[in-house]
Amino acid sequence: MRASLRFFRRGETVSLTNVGPAETLLDYLRLREGSCGTKEGCGEGDCGACTVAIGRVQDGVVRYEPVNACIQLLGMIDGCEVVTVDDLARGAGEGMLHPVQDAMLRHHGSQCGFCTPGIVMSLFTLYHDDHGAPDRKAVNDRLAGNLCRCTGYRPIIDAAMEVCFEPADDAWSENAAETLSALGALDDGANLFIGDEDRFFASPADVDALTDLFMAHPDATLVAGATDVGLWITKQLRDLPKVIWLGRVAGLDRVETVEGGLIIGATATYARSHSAIAAIDPDLGELWRRIGSMQVRARGTVGGNIANGSPIGDTPPALIALGATLELRCGSEARTVPLEDFFIDYGKQDLRPGELVTGVFVPKMKPNHRFRAYKLSKRFDQDISAVMGAFRITLEDDGLTIGKARIAYGGMAATPKRAKGAESALIGARLSEPGTWSRALRCIGEEFTPLTDMRASSSYRSETARALLAKALVEIAGMNTARTRITGIREAALDPVA
């Protein structure tokens, strides 16, 4: 058992014993350390002004990811390196700027300057990524979580295109071996517990320690990425006296391809699981890319999105359509449930006292499966869905007749929900005869009575849900277009109409 938080900062190991369970990294940097270059903007992980870089050992090297310090709990940086905008010029040398800062200056990428520190840190992580040819889309993806009212982004993107695809040449690349050694020394495999029985921040190192601690404190708040729990603190001003962070539990971040499917551990982030989920179907990769910003995907977890049980979460409908099952554990007892049965009612999940989510199993697609997933939101990037629809169609041997269907929606009910009436109505329908789809389309309106809120009206959601099913069937049939999906990937080898 260890009673101190340890992380790497400016070439030295920092050890803290006075860490509040809900203290954020941003508050530590600004209020305790005095590093005020990192700004507080929205306080909810949307604007990116507070972006810092977190270095972790991955595959034997130190990799830097952008995170929103405003909703990142201080205890969650245990074993990591923290880099802020205050450090960049310091690392560049007397009177010099970091290459990213220099490019931003020359391209006039800053005006009011409030958002600039976060933008610079997002580009710092891109600068240290594995480099390929200059890629404007990669720059746009990296900046999607950094909002700027002044520049229009063009000069920022120009700066990134110039400097971020060259081999990294700065203090962090020069000291990579030393940093790797220092971070390795911090990885002691010990359980972390700071506080007392009434108020603590804890980070177990293995599953047994986690389940024992949670059974002893079932009232504790479990935290994986804090992209949701962080808002409880900053926006709802909730006091969380007992916090158990799952991020150091060995093996819980696994992303493993096994016979029949894919296992995604409860703490596997969207960034970590992206390539594996995209290999199942391209629409899943595009959906993962549109979940939050790069800062959110670097910390947000698939398991956390499921466990929180939001009716507008993007992950559950897609995984329900694929027939995913959830792994749960309480003490030494484990059980699995179909993902669709986990959601009981609004804010209520099938979790027993002391039970927690440990992973999700996603079945592979079969040769006669066709899949589509669509996210509709007011803003394309980094926005909450108004309607999320996912569809898996099973074709008969003729390649045209629908034998089975799994249809799931988010944003249409109090929980992610299957459209079982429409599924039944599609059995026997033919892709080449749209008239045979009509009964299934009518069933959508009969199965759901969605609410009206700021994102969409009830009538819009109902009409759109029907339209998304029709869109999926049109794309799968390959009608009226040379492309069979919005990602531009044809299925000529599988699609009989293509």
N, C-alpha and C positions, 0 to 999 in steps of 0.2 A: 504494500500500500504506500502510495506517495501522496504527500499533502501540499505539494507545490506545483504550480503551472510553470512549464519551461518552454521557451521558444527562442529562436535565433533572430537577432536584431542588430544590424549595423556591425556585423562581424563578431558579436559577442552573444553568449547565452544569457538570457534574462530569466530569473526565477522569481515568481510571485506567490505569496501565501495568502494575501488578502484579496481574493477574487470573489465578487458577489455572484450569486447564481444567475442573475439576469443582466449583469454588466455587459455592455456592448464593446466591441473592439474600437468603434469610433469614439466613445466616451473615454476609453483608456488613452487613445492617441492624443486627443485634444485636451482633456482635462487633467490627466495624470502625467503624461509624457511631455505635453506642450508642443506636440507636432501638429500645428494648426493649418498646414497646407492642405490636408484632407478636409473637405468641406461637408457640412450637413445641409442637405437640400430637402428632399421629400420625407426622409425618415422612414421610408417603407420599401426601399430597394427598387425604385422605379427610375429615378433621374440619373443615377450613376456618379453624382458629384463626389461621393464618399469612396469611390473605388480605390482599392489597394491591391497589391499583388501578394499572393500567398504561394510560397515555394514549398513543394513536397517532393519526396523521393518517389518516383514512379519508374519502374522498369530500369532501375539502376542509375538514373540520372535525376537531377533536380529540375522539375517543371514548374513554371509559374502560371497561375490562373488568376483572373480578376474576380474579386468578390466585393459585395456591398458591405462596407464596415458598419453601416448604421444598423443592420439587422443580423450581424455576425456576433455571436456571443464571444466574449473574451476567452472563455475556457476552451473554445473550439480551435484555438490556434496552438494548442499543446503539440510540441514536436515539429512545428513548422517554422519557416522563415517568413518574416513580415517585411515588405518593402513598401514605402510610401513615397509620395512625390517629393517630400522633404529630403529624401536620401539621394535623389538622382544626380543633382549637381555636385553634391558631396562626393559621390562615387566617380564623377567625371574628372575631378581635379580642380585645382585652384583657378577660379575665373572662367571655367569651362561649363558647357551645358552637356547633358546627355544627348546622344544622337537624335532621339525622339523629340526632345525639347528644342533642339537646334532646328530640326525640320519644321516643327510647328511655328517657330519664330519666323523663319525665312518665307514660309508660305502664308503668313498672316492668318494662322489658324485659331487665333484667340482675339476676342473683342472685350466683353465685360470681364471675362476671366474666371467667373465663379465655377463654371463647369469644367474649365480647362484641366485642373489637377486630375480629375477622374478620367478624362479623355486621354491624357498623357499616360496614366497608369494602365488603361486598357490597351493602348498601343505598345506600352512596354512589354506586356505579356505576349502580344503578337510578334514583336521584335525578337522575343526569345523562343518562339515556336519553331518547330521543324520547318525549314524554308523550302519553298518551291518557287515557281514562276510568280511574278506579281499578279495578284488576284483581287480585283476590286470587290467581288462578292465576299471574299474572306474578310476584307476590311469592313464592309457594311455589316456583316454579321457580328464582328467584334465590337462595333460602335452602336449596335442597336439598343444597348442598355445605357447609353450616354446621351442625354437630351441636351440640346443647345438651341437657344432662342435667337442667337445673334448671327452666326456665320453662314447658315445654310448648308453646312457640312462639307461643301466642295473643297475649300482649302485644307480642311482637316484630312480628307481622303487623299488629296494630292500629297500632303506630307507623309501619310502612311504608305502610299504607293512608292514613294521615293526611298524610304529608309527601312521599312519593316520587313523587306524580303531580301535584305543583305545578311550575310553571316553576322551574328551578334558579336560586337566588339566593345565591351564596356567592363566595368569593375566586376559585374556578376558573372560574365563569361570567363574572365581571367581567374576568378576565385572559385570556380565551379567545384574543383576537387576538394578544396578546403570546406566549402559549404556542405558538400555531400558527406564528408567525414563528420562534420559537426551535427548534422541532422541524424546521421546514423547513431551517434552517441546519445542523442535524446530519446531514441526509440528503445526504451528499457523494458517494455512489456508489462509494466506495473499498473495496477489499478490506481486511478487518480480519485482522491476524495478530499475536497476542500470545504471545511465547515464543520457542523455538528449534526446531530440526528434531526434537528428541527429546521435547519436551513443549510443547504449544501449545493455545491456543483460537483457532480461525480462523472467519471468516465471509465467504465469497466474495460478491461483488456480482453476478455473472452466471454463467450455466450453464457457459461455457467455463472460467472460473477455477475453478469447483467441480470439474468433471471432471478438469482438469489436477491439481489439488491431491489429489484422491482417488486418482488413478492413481499419484501420487508417494508417497502414504501410504495404501495399501489396508488397513492395520491400524488406521486411525483410526476413531473412533466417530462415525457420522453422527447428528445430532440435529435433529429438527424441532420438536416441542412439548415434549419431555422428560417427558411424563406417564408414560412407561414407563422411560426411561433414568434419570430422576431417582431412581427406586427402586433401581436398580443401585447408586447412590451412597449413598443414605441407609439402605437396608435390607441390601443385600448387601455394603456397604462396599468396593465395587470401586474400584480406582484406574484412572482413564481418562486416560492421559497425553496422548492426542491427540484433540481434539474438533473436529469440523467442524459448525458450525451452519448450517442451510440457510435460516434465516428471512429473510435479506436478499438472497437470489438473485432478481433481477428476473424477474418473470413466472412463477415457480414456484408462486405462490399464486393462480394464475388459476382462476376459476370461470366457464366460458364455455359458453353454449348455442350449439351448432353444428348443421348439418344432420344429422339422424339421432340426435342425442343430446347429452350433456353431458360436457365435459372438466373434471375436477377435478385441479388441479395438486398436486404432492406435498406442498407446505406449506400448502395451503388448510385452514383449521381447520374443525371441525364447525360452529362458530358462523357462519363465513363462507359455508359451503356449504349451510346448512340450508334456506333458502328455495328454492334451485334444486333440491335433491334432493326436497323435499316437493312441488314442482310435477310431478315425474314420477309420484308416487303418495303419497297421504296417509299410508299405513303407513310409508313411508320417513321422512317428517317426524317421526312419532311415535317411530320407532326412534332417529333422530338425537337427539331431545330426551332420550331415556333413556340415552344414552351418557355416563356420568360425570355430573359436576355442571356448573354454568355455568363454574366455574373451569377444569375439565378441557376443556370444549368450546371455551373461549376460546383454549386453547393446543394441545390435542390435534389431530392432523391425520389426515385420511383416509389419506393416503399412508403415514404412520408406522404406523397400525394394520395396514395391509396388509403393509408391509415387515418388521414384527416377527414376523409369521407365527404368532401365537398361535392355538391350536385353538379358543379360546373368544372370539376377537375377534368383535364383533357385525357389523362392516361387511362382511367378505368373503362370508358366506353370502347376504346380500341382493343384493350386486352380482353374485355368481356366478349366482344365479337369474335375474338380468336379462341375463346374457350379456356382462358387462363384460370389457374387455381392458385390459391393463396396458402402460404405456409405460416402457421401460428405456433407459438410456444408459450407454455405456462409452467415454470419450474422445469422439471425434466420431461414433462409430457408435451408431445407435439401432435398437431392435427392439421389436416388440409381441408379447405372448403372451396367450392367454386367461387370465383371472384364475385359473380353476380349475386350470390347469397350473402356476401359479407355486409352489404349495405341494407340495413333494415328499415330505417326511416331517416328523415332529415337530422343530421348530427348524431345518429345512432348506428353503431356498427356491431357486428357479432364478435364482441371481445369480452371475455370473462375477466374478473378482477385479477390483476397480475399477469395477464396474457398480452403478448405483443406480436407484431408482424415481424417475421424473420426473412421472408422472401416471397417471390412469385415465380411460378412456372408458366412459361409461354409456349404452347405447342407450335411445332413447325407447320408450315403450309404444305398441303399435299398437292400433287400435280393437278388435280381437278378442282382446286380451290382458287377463287379469285377474291381479292381483298381491295377495299377502298376505305379511306378515312378522310374526313373533311372538317376543318375548323373554320367557323365563321365568327368574325369579330369586327368591331368598328375600325380598329387599327390592325394592320397586317402583322406587325411585329409587337411582341411584348404586350399582349392584351388578353383579357379574359374572354372566353368564348360566350357568344350569345347562344349558339347551337353547335354541338359537336356530334357528328354522325359517323358511325363505323359499320362496315358491311362485309361479311364473308359469305360468299356464294359457293355452293358445291354443285358442280355440273355432272350430269349423267354422262355415259360413255359417248353419246352423240355430240357432246360439246356444246349443245344448244339448250337442252332442257335442264331446268333447275331442280335438283333433287332435294337440297336442303338450303336453309339460309339462317344466318345469325346476324341480327340487326340490333345495334345498341346506340342509345343517344345519351348525351349529357346536356344539361340545361333545359330539359323538357319535363322533369319531375323532381320530387324531393330527393331522389337518389339517381345515380346512373341506372338506366333501365332498358331491358330488352323489349322490342316490339314483337311480341310473340304472335299476335294476330296477323301481322303483315308477313312474318316468317312462314306461317302455315299457308297463307294465301298465295305465296310465291311458289310453293311446291307444284311442279308440273308446268309452270309458266315457261315460255320459250323466249330466249334472248332475241330471236329474229322476228318476234311478233309482239310489239309493244302493247297491243290491245290486251294481251294476257297479263299485263302487270297492273291493270287498273284496280282490281279488287284489293291488292296489297297496298296500293297508294291510298285508297280510301280508308283502309284500316288504320293508317297512321293518325289521321284526324280523330278516330274513335278511341284510340288507346291512350292519348295524352291530352291533358288539359293544362298546358303550361301557364305560368304566371306572366304578368306584365311588369317590367321594371325598367331601369334606366338603359339597359342594354338592348332590349327588344320588347315588342308587344306580344301578347299571347297569339294573336292571329298571324303575326310575322313568323313566330317560331313554328307554328303548325304548318303553315304553307311551305316554309323553308325545309322543314323535316321531310315533307313529301317530295320536294324538289331534289333534295340530296339523294334520296333513294332512287329517283328516276335518273339522276345524273350518274350514279354508280352503275346502274344497269346499262345506260347508254354507253358509258366508257368501256365496260366489260364486253359489251357486244361489239365495240369498235365502230359504232355508227357515226357517220357525218364528220369524221375527222381522221387525219393521218396519225394522230397521237391517241393513245388509249388512256392517258391519265395526265394530270396537270404537271407532273414532274417530267413529262416528255419521254417516258420510257415505254417502248412498245413491247408487247407480249406476243410477237409473231410466232414464236415456237409453241405457245400454248393456246393462243386465241384462234379459234377456228374461223372467225370472220376476218381477221387481220390479213 
